[in-house]
Amino acid sequence: MKKSTTILSILQSVITPEEVKTVVQIADYEDKARKFTVYHLLQYWCMAAFGEWGSYRSGVDHAASIG
């Protein structure tokens, strides 16, 4: 199992997409994206922190290689 899969499965066990939606509603934030939701952004930030990505551009390259 890849490290990226492991960290995301841990994140999913700690906080579910439904819990994120609840927090988003409490914060009165309207998620306007259809495909890239707040939960996906949280996953991206988690992977960036875990992988110690140096910049946004570095993150794009890493994300493309991970899938």
Helices and strands as residue ranges (DSSP letters): H 3-14, H 17-26, H 38-51, H 56-66
